[in-house]
């Protein structure tokens, strides 16, 4: 990976195709990360945190929580692109979330952008619909996909979300 594409403004991002963006680096989903997420969220389901029981279960190993994978989207997306000229970025929601393949502990994922729609809004705002997909290393199967709705605010003096 050569680093994120940098755009000087949301308008500059609006002018490109998602195909031009590339992907994040490969990110390791290890047991320690899964355990830490379980501690923070209180989700200690055995398919995530019990190596012995999960080895005999439907996935053959502990797997990552779906919400853990979604929580990594902002970090991995920042490796794909970054936007200057923005005073504030607000995550407005997730749409069309699909968990397509389990992510066993020890797997690596790479986030890609499959669709990007950026449009101007009133008062110096831009709305971006970013469709992401995370590939599993060594299989090229898609682990999950989600459309993320962001609002970029360029001028804080008119902030009224």
Buried (B, 14 or more C-beta within 10 A) or exposed (E): EEEBBEBEBBBBBBEBEBEEBBBBEBBEBBBEBBBEBBEEEEBEEEBBBBEEEBEEBEBEBBBBBBEBBBEBBEEBBEBBBBBEBBEEBEEBEEEEBEBEBBBBBEBBBBBBBBBBEBEEEEEBBBBBBBBBBBBBBEEEEBBBBBBBBBBBBBEEEEEEE
